[in-house]
Amino acid sequence: MSVNQESVTAKWPEIKAEVAKTWNKVTMPELDQTKGERGSIAALVQKHYSTESDFQKKYDEILGKFTTAKDASHQSASESKKN
């Protein structure tokens, strides 16, 4: 659904409250500075929350730690059985 800027401006207090509730790391003063401009709000959300690509990278790093630990543990157990 496309909403024009005029509609956003008219309903900004309600929209701002909902944005703040949805992304609670974004502060009201920060939202006030955006004046309801979509790109500015998106930049704030991105600033406070990881983007999907950041998530993927971080998640892959976490998985890598567990995979490495599991592989090292498995490898040590196999070597112990040989001795």
Protein Blocks (a to p, Z undefined) as FASTA:
>chain_A
ZZdfklmmmmmmmmmmmmmmmmmmbcfklmmmnnopaklmmmmmmmmpccfklmmmmmmm
mmmmmmmmmmmmmmmmmmmmmZZ
